[in-house]
Amino acid sequence: MFEKILAALAIFTVGVIRAGGYWGIVLLMAIESACIPLPSEIIMPFAGYLVSTGEMNIYLAATAGAFGCNVGSVVAYEIGRRGGRPMAEKWGKYVLVGPAELDLADRFFNRWGAAAILIGRMLPVIRTFIAFPAGVARMPLIPFHIYTFIGSWPFCFALAWVGRELGEAWHGDPRVRAVFHSLDAVIGVVLVVAVIW
């Protein structure tokens, strides 16, 4: 079952990226940044894999990912700005965002202020939800987008780089392929637990 979930997610992600190219990365990263649980930790390594096959450029892939983060973050920012926490608590459950995720993002934003956008964009989980408290705080849009892009680009680049390196090893070293196939069930369990959490 876990292998089927992983395979479906992989097929969807690679299919969107292959069909849309860099715009596919923008779309998928926008979905992730709009607080919909489609992890960038899956999207960008697949883009990196396509870099390893010569279909993409790693710098353009990272830039497309960071641009997608900006596009998707507008949704979470506007929900925070217009509806605040009551709206997020009412509708967030439909995209797997609960009070715990909102509390985490709020605490992080309150502690670091505007710099939370820059720092938060480099941290798993927090990066997905940090735009919401920025909207609640009515952070000015231009600094919000600048910090979002600057914080997202290294994160996207690092994940694409990992995908590229694994892609090159995948083709050149059969041991890497064997190790990954032996970990399919573990990866599946981790993904299911993460979604449930």
MONOR-V64600 format. One record per helix or strand. SS is the DSSP state (alpha for helix, beta for strand). FROM is the first residue (numbers start at 0). LEN is the number of residues. If there is no record, write none. Layout:
SS	FROM	LEN
SS	FROM	LEN
This chain:
alpha	1	19
alpha	21	12
alpha	39	13
alpha	57	25
alpha	83	12
alpha	98	14
alpha	114	6
alpha	125	11
alpha	140	32
alpha	173	9
alpha	183	13
